[in-house]
Amino acid sequence: MHFYEPRQGHGLPHDPFNAIVGPRPIGWIASHDAAGVLNLAPYSFFNGFNYTPPIVGFASLGRKDTVRNIEATGEFVWNLVTRDLAEAMNASCAAVPPEVNEFELAGLETAPSRLVGVPRVAASPVAFECRLTQIIQLQDANGQGLSTWLTLGEVVGVHISEHLLVDGVYDTAAAHPVLRGGGPSDYFELGPRFRMKRP
Ligand SMILES: Cc1cc2nc3c(=O)[nH]c(=O)nc-3n(C[C@H](O)[C@H](O)[C@H](O)COP(=O)(O)O)c2cc1C
């Protein structure tokens, strides 16, 4: 077994951590600042953390525009990245000044949300309207504060394209979600499904 202590370095050509904790769903987060300037960015340190009420969260390495916007407005929208939206998602990660609207940068249209002021990505078949619940600064094992911000929000509205509801059941595979993992440029699509009942 290759063993390493991350604080001493991994001794490999590429840090495997990101490739091991994967593939991950992508948090494609729309937000706007206090003046209404729109923002859209992908975050793959993203997941769901609670059922009732549903809560999603993402980690920003550094206090990025998305976190600042959500702190200012208390709202954001998560959008599902499907295979046909992968290139637009990638374009939306460009390191541009806060006044640049990544919807326009990536050639995406907005669609209005119902309960929050932030619009969603019109072309995405699933979106969660979210209200901020917590912004948590991560810390290391010594209690030292890190410049990483876990932003959590309650999902207060859910949009699902009808074609993904098969007899009322959400069809994960039919959405062709894009998953992040592997090396710096690697993405995955879903593999075959298998079923297993809990004991
Ligand atoms: C697939 C993908 C996943 C990303 N995941 C993260 C992440 O989890 N955390 C993070 O801080 N940045 C992540 N980034 C980089 C941000 O998207 C990038 O810094 C972006 O410019 C931030 O935008 P903002 O400043 O408008 O919030 C990711 C980029 C890509 C393409």
The ligand as an ORCA input file, in Angstrom:
! r2SCAN-3c Opt
* xyz 0 1
  C     -15.911     21.045    -12.159
  C     -15.395     22.141    -11.272
  C     -15.508     22.006     -9.901
  C     -15.067     23.012     -9.033
  N     -15.200     22.825     -7.693
  C     -14.816     23.796     -6.843
  C     -15.005     23.627     -5.446
  O     -15.522     22.615     -4.964
  N     -14.604     24.651     -4.628
  C     -14.036     25.791     -5.128
  O     -13.689     26.668     -4.336
  N     -13.850     25.973     -6.444
  C     -14.235     25.009     -7.319
  N     -14.074     25.188     -8.664
  C     -13.508     26.450     -9.161
  C     -14.569     27.563     -9.198
  O     -15.639     27.193    -10.067
  C     -13.936     28.865     -9.702
  O     -12.980     29.314     -8.759
  C     -14.952     29.963     -9.963
  O     -14.336     31.030    -10.641
  C     -15.592     30.501     -8.687
  O     -16.546     31.443     -9.062
  P     -17.092     32.604     -8.128
  O     -15.890     33.389     -7.652
  O     -17.967     33.383     -9.080
  O     -17.864     31.977     -7.026
  C     -14.488     24.183     -9.560
  C     -14.362     24.327    -10.958
  C     -14.813     23.315    -11.802
  C     -14.687     23.470    -13.302
*
